[in-house]
């Protein structure tokens, strides 16, 4: 026999078998099924910081406005010391009663935007610094009573 024939009898073609390839795909599928939901929750939790920071900042600005004007009426407008923040993940709104029951009150609300997958979230703050979570997505726990801004699924503040 010639040497090249002997060599070809004992050599095996390189590459992966179908079973090896399927095992790798199964492992990747399991890792993805764990990693993707965890990453999604991580993003949601990090986006909540925009709402809580914006509300805290507005609380300080509203008190500054009140010190200057002795009322909250007229605040939350552009050109004042307390303009509403613009958010990427949340929309901020301001509710100030004009006359009755008390023009010395306000409520600022941060509502999640649907485009950012945050639409189920809503947080508020008022002149007494009451921090309330008014809406959460399914699967998240709302404490009873809601006296804080929920930052995780278990209802932790």
N, C-alpha and C positions, 0 to 999 in steps of 0.2 A: 504494500500500500504506500501510496505517496503521503508525504507529511501533511500536505494541506487537507487531505481527506480525513486523517486521524484527528486533526485539530477540529474540524467541523463536526465530528461525531460527539465530541465531549464539550463543546462550547454551547452555551445557552444564550438565546437572544436577550438583550437587555430591555428593561422597561418594567411597567407595573402590570400586575394581573388585575382583572376586573374586581376581584374580591378586595384587594388592597385599596383600590380606588374607591370602592363603596364604603369601606371602613373609614377612610379619610373624610368622605363627604358626610357620613353619619356623625362623626366627631365634630366637624364644623357646624353641622345643623344644631347639635346640642349646645355648643358654645354660643351660637347666635341666638338661640331661644332664651338663653339666660342673659346675655349681654345687651341685646337691643331693648328689652323692657327696662332694665336697670339704667341704661343710658337715658332713655326717655324720661324716667322719673328724676334722674339727676338734673336734666335740663329744666324740668318743671320747677324743681326746688330752687334752682339758681335764678329763674325768672321771677320768682316771688319777691326776691330782694328788690327788684325795681319798684314794685308796689309799696313795700314797707318803707323803703328809703324815700320815695316820693311823698308818701303820706306824712312821714316824720318831718321832712323838710317843709311841707306845707303848714304843718302845725306851728312851727317856729315863725314862718312868714306871716301867718294869720295873727299871731300874737303881736308881732311887730306892727302890723297894720292897725290892730286894735289900739295899741299904745299911741299911735300917731293920730287916729281918727275917733277914738272912743266908740266905735261901732265896727261891725264886720260888713255892713252894707257897702257895696262897691268894691269889695275885695275880690280876688280870683280873676280879675280882668287884666288884660295886657296893659302894660304901662304902670301898674301899681307895684308895690314891693312884694305882692303875693300873687303873681300870675300862676295859672295852673301849669304843672309840668307836662311835657309831651313825652310819652313813653313809647317804646317799641312794642312791648308786650301788654301794656295796660292803658286804658283810657281813664283820665281823671276828670271828675265832675265835682261841682261845688253847689251846695244848697244852703242859702242864707235867707231866713225869713225876713221879709221887708218890714213888717210891722208887728203883728201879733203872732205868736204869743210873746216872743222875745227877740228883738233884733241883735241881741248880744250872744247869739248862738250860731253855729254852723255845723255842717257835716260835709266832709270831703270823702268821696268814694273813688276807689280804684277798681275798675272792672276789666277783667281779662279780655283780650281781643281774640276773636275766633281764628283769625289767620295764623296766630302764633300758638294754637292749641292750648290756650289759657282761658277760654271763654267761660269755664265753669267756676272761676275764681272771682270773688268780690270781697273787698276789705274796706272798712270805714274808720274814720277818726273824727272826733268832735272837739268842741272848745274845752271840754273837761278832760281831754286826753284819753277818752274811752276808746280803746282799740277793739274793734269787733270784726270777726269773720262772718260775712253774711251769706256766702255761697262757696261750696266746694264740689269737686267732681265726685262721681260715684266711686266708692272704695276708700274715700278719705273720711276721717272721723271728725265731726264737729263737736267740740266740747259743749257741755250744757252746764252753766250758761256760757255763752261765747263772749269771753272778756279778753281776748287776745287775738293776735294774727297767727293763724295756723300755718305752720311751715313744713309739716310732714304728714304722711298718710295716717299715722297713729293719733293725730290730734295734738302733737307737741307744738309748743309756741316758742 
